[in-house]
Amino acid sequence: ADGVFAPPLVHFWAEEWRHGRDALRRDVLHRLRGDRLAVRSSACDEDQASGSRAGHYRSRLDVPRDAHRLAAAIDHVVASY
């Protein structure tokens, strides 16, 4: 069927990551089944009526499904805030 495919998404606040990283990492790996993952920013100031800051924050694409590499990728994106 034709259409747009939207992959599954797990969303959490940077502060939640800072205080509960192990539980969040387990949740992400449980909920997302791909061999490779993307860690993307979703900051409150990225898309607003007054302007876009698309690309302002870091992203990590093609992250192997590995707990340590996933944590490092999330740390990288969170540090860009």
C-alpha distances in whole Angstrom, upper triangle without the diagonal:
4,6,10,10,14,16,19,22,25,28,32,35,37,40,38,37,41,42,40,38,38,37,34,33,33,31,28,28,28,25,23,22,21,24,24,24,25,28,28,30,30,33,34,35,32,31,33,34,37,35,33,34,31,31,35,34,33,30,30,27,26,28,29,28,32,34,37,34,32,35,37,34,34,37,37,34,37,40,38,39
4,7,9,13,15,18,21,25,27,31,34,35,39,37,37,40,42,39,38,38,37,34,33,33,31,28,29,29,25,23,23,22,24,24,24,24,27,26,28,28,31,32,33,30,28,31,31,34,32,30,31,28,29,32,32,31,28,28,25,25,28,29,29,32,34,37,34,32,35,36,32,33,36,35,33,35,38,36,37
4,6,10,13,16,18,22,24,27,30,32,35,34,33,37,38,36,35,36,34,31,31,31,28,26,27,27,23,21,21,20,23,22,22,21,24,23,25,24,27,28,29,26,25,27,28,31,29,26,28,25,26,29,29,28,26,26,23,23,26,27,27,31,32,34,32,29,32,33,30,30,33,33,30,32,35,33,33
4,6,10,13,15,19,20,24,27,29,32,31,30,33,35,33,32,33,31,28,28,28,26,23,24,24,21,19,19,18,21,20,19,18,20,19,21,21,24,25,26,23,21,24,25,28,26,23,24,21,22,26,25,25,22,22,20,20,23,24,24,28,29,31,29,26,29,30,26,26,30,29,26,28,31,30,30
4,6,10,12,16,18,22,25,26,30,28,27,31,32,30,29,29,28,25,24,25,22,19,20,21,17,15,15,14,17,16,15,15,18,17,20,19,23,24,26,23,22,25,26,29,27,24,24,21,22,25,24,23,20,20,17,18,20,21,21,24,26,28,26,23,26,27,24,24,27,27,24,26,29,28,28
4,7,9,12,14,18,21,23,26,24,24,27,29,27,25,26,25,21,21,22,19,16,18,18,15,13,14,13,16,15,13,13,15,14,16,16,19,21,23,20,19,22,24,27,25,22,22,19,20,23,21,21,18,18,16,16,18,19,19,22,23,26,23,20,23,24,21,21,24,24,21,23,26,25,25
4,6,10,13,16,19,21,24,22,21,25,26,24,22,23,22,18,18,18,16,13,14,15,11,9,10,10,13,12,10,10,12,13,15,15,19,21,23,20,20,23,26,28,26,23,23,20,20,22,21,20,16,16,13,14,15,16,15,19,20,22,20,17,20,21,18,18,22,22,19,21,24,24,24
4,7,10,14,17,19,22,20,19,23,24,21,20,20,18,15,15,16,13,10,12,12,8,7,9,10,13,13,10,11,12,13,15,15,18,20,23,21,21,24,26,29,27,24,23,21,21,23,21,20,17,16,15,15,15,16,15,18,18,21,19,16,18,20,18,17,21,21,19,20,24,23,23
4,6,10,13,15,18,16,16,19,20,18,17,18,16,13,13,14,11,9,11,12,8,8,11,11,15,13,10,10,10,10,12,11,15,17,19,18,18,21,24,26,24,21,21,18,19,20,18,17,15,15,14,15,15,16,15,17,17,19,18,14,16,18,16,14,18,18,16,17,20,20,20
4,7,10,13,15,13,12,16,17,15,13,15,13,9,10,11,8,6,10,10,8,8,12,13,15,14,11,11,10,10,12,11,14,16,19,18,19,21,25,27,25,22,21,19,20,21,18,17,15,15,15,16,15,16,14,16,15,17,17,13,14,17,14,12,15,17,14,15,18,19,18
4,7,10,12,10,10,14,15,14,13,15,13,10,11,13,11,9,13,14,11,12,15,16,19,17,13,12,10,10,10,8,11,13,16,15,16,19,22,24,23,20,19,17,18,18,16,16,14,15,16,18,16,19,17,18,17,19,18,14,14,17,15,12,15,16,13,13,16,17,15
4,7,8,7,7,11,12,11,10,13,12,8,11,13,11,10,14,15,13,14,18,19,21,19,15,14,11,11,10,9,10,12,15,15,17,19,23,24,23,21,19,19,19,19,16,16,15,16,18,20,18,20,18,19,17,18,18,14,14,16,14,11,13,15,12,11,15,15,14
4,5,5,7,9,10,10,11,14,13,10,13,16,14,13,17,18,17,18,21,22,24,22,18,16,13,12,10,9,9,10,13,14,16,18,22,23,22,20,18,18,18,17,14,15,15,17,19,21,20,22,21,21,19,19,19,16,14,16,15,11,12,14,12,9,13,13,11
4,5,5,6,9,10,10,13,14,11,13,16,15,14,17,19,18,19,22,23,24,21,18,16,12,12,10,10,9,11,14,14,17,19,23,23,22,20,18,18,17,16,13,13,14,15,18,21,19,21,20,20,18,17,17,14,12,14,13,9,9,11,9,6,9,11,9
4,5,5,6,8,10,13,13,11,14,17,16,16,19,21,20,21,25,25,26,24,21,19,16,15,13,13,12,13,16,17,20,21,25,25,25,23,21,21,21,19,16,17,17,19,22,24,22,24,23,22,19,19,20,17,14,16,16,12,11,14,13,9,11,13,11
4,5,5,6,7,10,10,8,11,13,12,13,16,17,17,18,22,23,24,23,20,19,15,16,14,14,14,15,18,19,21,23,27,27,27,25,23,23,22,21,18,18,18,19,21,23,21,22,21,20,17,18,18,16,13,16,16,12,12,15,14,11,14,16,14
4,5,5,5,8,9,7,9,12,12,11,14,16,16,17,20,21,22,20,17,16,13,14,13,14,14,16,19,19,22,24,28,28,27,25,22,22,21,20,16,16,16,16,19,20,17,19,18,17,14,14,15,12,9,12,12,8,9,12,11,8,11,14,13
4,6,6,10,11,10,11,14,15,15,17,19,20,21,24,24,25,23,20,19,16,16,15,16,15,17,20,21,24,25,29,29,28,26,23,23,22,21,17,17,17,18,21,23,20,21,20,19,16,15,16,14,11,12,13,10,9,12,12,9,10,14,13
4,6,9,10,10,12,14,14,15,18,19,20,21,24,26,26,25,22,21,18,19,18,18,18,19,22,23,26,28,31,32,31,29,26,27,26,24,21,21,21,21,24,25,22,23,22,20,17,17,18,16,13,15,16,13,12,16,16,13,14,17,16
4,6,6,6,9,10,11,12,14,16,17,18,21,23,23,23,20,20,17,18,18,18,19,20,23,24,27,29,32,33,32,30,27,27,26,25,22,21,20,20,23,24,20,21,19,18,14,15,17,14,12,14,16,12,13,16,16,13,16,19,18
4,6,5,6,9,10,10,12,14,15,16,19,20,20,19,17,17,14,16,16,17,18,20,23,23,26,28,32,33,31,29,26,25,24,23,20,19,18,17,19,20,17,18,16,14,11,11,13,11,8,11,12,9,10,13,14,12,14,17,17
4,5,5,6,9,10,11,12,14,16,18,19,19,19,17,18,16,18,19,20,21,24,27,27,29,32,35,36,35,32,29,28,27,27,23,21,20,19,21,21,17,17,15,13,9,10,13,11,9,12,14,12,12,16,16,15,17,20,20
4,5,5,6,9,10,10,12,14,17,19,20,20,17,18,17,19,19,20,21,23,26,26,28,31,34,36,34,32,30,29,28,28,24,23,21,20,22,22,19,19,16,15,11,13,15,13,11,15,16,13,15,18,18,16,19,22,21
4,5,5,6,9,10,10,12,15,17,18,17,15,15,13,15,16,16,18,20,23,23,25,27,31,32,31,28,26,25,24,24,21,19,18,17,18,19,16,17,14,14,11,13,14,11,10,13,13,10,12,16,15,14,17,19,18
4,5,5,6,9,10,11,13,14,15,14,12,13,12,15,16,17,19,22,24,24,26,29,32,34,32,29,27,25,24,24,20,19,17,15,16,16,13,13,11,10,7,9,10,7,7,11,11,9,11,14,14,14,16,19,19
4,6,5,6,9,10,12,14,15,15,14,16,15,18,19,20,22,25,28,27,29,32,35,37,35,32,30,28,27,28,24,22,20,18,19,18,15,14,11,11,8,11,13,10,10,14,14,13,15,18,18,17,20,23,23
4,6,5,6,8,11,14,15,16,14,15,14,16,18,18,20,22,26,25,27,29,33,34,33,30,28,27,26,27,23,22,20,18,19,19,16,16,13,13,11,14,15,12,12,16,15,13,16,19,18,17,21,22,22
4,5,5,6,9,11,12,12,10,11,11,13,15,16,18,21,24,23,24,27,31,32,30,27,26,24,23,24,20,19,16,15,15,15,13,13,10,11,10,12,13,9,10,14,13,11,14,16,15,15,19,20,20
4,6,5,7,9,10,11,9,12,12,15,18,19,22,24,27,26,27,30,34,35,33,30,28,26,25,26,23,21,18,16,15,14,12,11,8,8,8,11,12,9,11,14,13,13,16,18,17,18,21,22,23
4,6,7,10,12,13,12,15,15,18,20,21,24,26,29,28,29,32,35,37,35,32,31,29,28,29,26,24,21,19,19,18,15,14,11,12,11,15,15,13,14,18,17,16,19,21,20,21,24,25,26
4,6,10,12,13,12,13,14,16,18,18,22,24,27,25,26,29,32,34,32,30,28,26,26,27,24,23,20,18,18,17,15,15,12,14,13,17,17,14,15,18,17,16,19,21,20,20,24,25,25
4,6,9,9,8,10,12,14,17,18,21,23,26,24,25,28,31,33,31,28,27,24,24,25,22,21,17,16,14,13,12,12,9,12,12,16,15,12,14,17,15,15,18,19,18,19,23,23,24
4,7,9,9,12,14,17,20,21,24,27,29,27,28,31,34,36,34,31,30,27,26,28,25,23,19,17,15,13,13,11,9,12,13,16,15,13,16,19,17,17,21,22,21,22,25,26,27
4,5,6,10,13,15,19,20,24,27,29,26,27,31,34,36,33,29,28,25,24,26,23,21,17,15,12,10,10,9,7,11,13,16,14,12,16,18,16,16,20,20,20,22,24,25,26
4,7,10,13,16,20,22,25,29,30,28,29,33,36,37,35,31,29,26,25,27,24,21,17,14,12,9,8,6,5,9,12,14,12,11,15,16,15,16,20,20,20,22,24,25,27
4,7,10,13,17,19,23,26,27,25,26,30,33,34,31,28,26,23,21,23,20,17,14,11,8,5,5,5,6,9,12,13,11,10,14,14,12,14,17,17,16,19,21,22,23
4,7,10,13,16,19,22,24,21,23,26,30,31,28,25,23,20,18,20,17,15,11,8,7,5,5,6,7,10,11,13,10,8,12,12,10,11,14,14,13,16,18,19,20
4,6,10,12,16,19,20,18,19,23,26,27,24,21,19,16,14,16,14,11,8,6,4,6,6,9,10,12,13,14,11,9,12,12,9,10,13,12,11,14,16,16,17
4,7,10,13,16,18,15,18,21,25,25,23,19,17,15,13,14,11,9,6,5,6,9,8,11,12,13,13,13,11,8,10,10,7,6,10,9,7,10,13,12,14
4,7,10,13,14,12,14,17,21,22,19,16,13,11,10,11,8,7,5,6,8,11,11,14,15,17,17,17,14,12,13,13,9,8,11,10,7,9,12,11,12
4,6,10,11,9,11,15,18,19,16,13,11,9,9,9,6,7,6,9,11,15,14,18,18,19,19,19,17,14,14,14,11,9,11,10,6,8,10,9,9
4,7,8,7,9,12,16,17,15,12,10,10,10,11,9,10,10,13,14,18,17,21,21,22,21,22,20,17,17,17,14,12,14,14,10,10,13,11,10
4,5,5,8,11,14,15,13,11,9,10,11,10,8,11,12,15,17,21,20,23,24,24,23,23,22,19,18,18,16,13,14,14,10,10,12,10,8
4,6,7,8,12,13,12,11,10,11,13,12,11,14,15,19,21,24,24,27,27,28,26,27,25,22,22,22,20,17,18,18,14,13,15,13,10
4,6,6,10,10,9,8,7,9,12,10,10,14,16,19,21,25,25,28,29,30,29,28,27,24,23,23,21,19,19,18,15,14,16,13,10
4,7,10,10,8,6,5,6,8,8,9,12,13,17,18,22,22,26,27,28,27,27,25,23,23,22,19,17,19,17,14,14,15,13,11
4,7,8,6,5,6,7,11,11,12,15,16,19,20,24,25,28,29,30,30,30,28,25,25,25,22,20,22,21,17,17,19,16,15
4,5,5,6,9,10,14,13,15,18,19,23,24,28,28,32,32,34,33,33,31,29,28,28,26,23,25,24,20,20,22,19,17
4,6,8,11,13,16,16,18,22,23,26,27,31,32,35,36,37,37,37,35,32,32,32,29,27,28,27,24,24,25,22,20
4,7,10,13,16,15,18,21,23,26,28,32,32,36,37,38,38,38,35,33,33,32,29,28,28,27,24,23,24,21,19
4,7,9,13,12,15,18,20,23,25,28,29,33,34,36,35,35,33,30,30,30,27,25,26,24,21,21,22,19,17
4,5,9,9,12,15,16,20,21,25,26,29,31,32,32,32,29,27,27,27,23,22,23,21,18,19,20,16,15
4,6,5,8,11,13,17,19,22,23,27,28,30,29,29,26,24,24,23,20,19,20,18,15,16,16,13,12
4,6,8,10,11,14,16,19,21,24,26,27,27,27,24,22,23,22,19,18,19,17,14,15,16,13,13
4,6,7,8,12,13,17,18,22,24,25,25,25,22,20,21,19,16,16,17,14,11,14,14,11,12
4,7,9,13,15,19,20,24,25,26,26,25,22,21,21,19,16,16,16,13,11,12,12,8,9
4,7,10,13,17,17,21,22,23,22,21,19,17,17,15,13,12,12,10,7,9,9,6,7
4,7,10,14,13,17,19,20,19,18,16,14,14,13,10,10,10,7,5,8,8,6,8
4,6,10,10,14,16,17,17,17,14,12,13,12,8,9,10,8,6,9,11,9,11
4,7,7,10,13,14,14,14,10,9,11,10,6,8,10,8,7,11,12,11,14
4,6,9,11,13,15,15,11,10,13,12,9,11,13,12,11,14,16,15,17
4,6,9,11,14,14,11,10,14,13,10,13,15,14,14,17,19,18,21
4,6,8,10,10,7,7,10,10,7,10,13,12,12,15,17,17,20
4,6,9,9,7,7,11,11,10,12,15,15,16,18,20,21,23
4,7,9,8,7,10,12,11,13,15,16,17,19,21,22,24
4,6,5,6,9,10,10,12,14,15,17,18,20,22,23
4,6,5,6,9,10,11,12,14,16,16,18,20,22
4,5,5,6,9,10,11,12,14,15,16,19,21
4,5,5,6,9,10,10,12,14,15,17,19
4,5,5,6,9,10,11,12,14,16,18
4,5,5,6,9,10,10,12,14,16
4,5,5,6,9,10,10,13,15
4,5,5,6,9,10,11,13
4,5,5,6,8,10,11
4,6,5,6,9,10
4,6,5,7,9
4,5,5,7
4,5,6
4,5
4
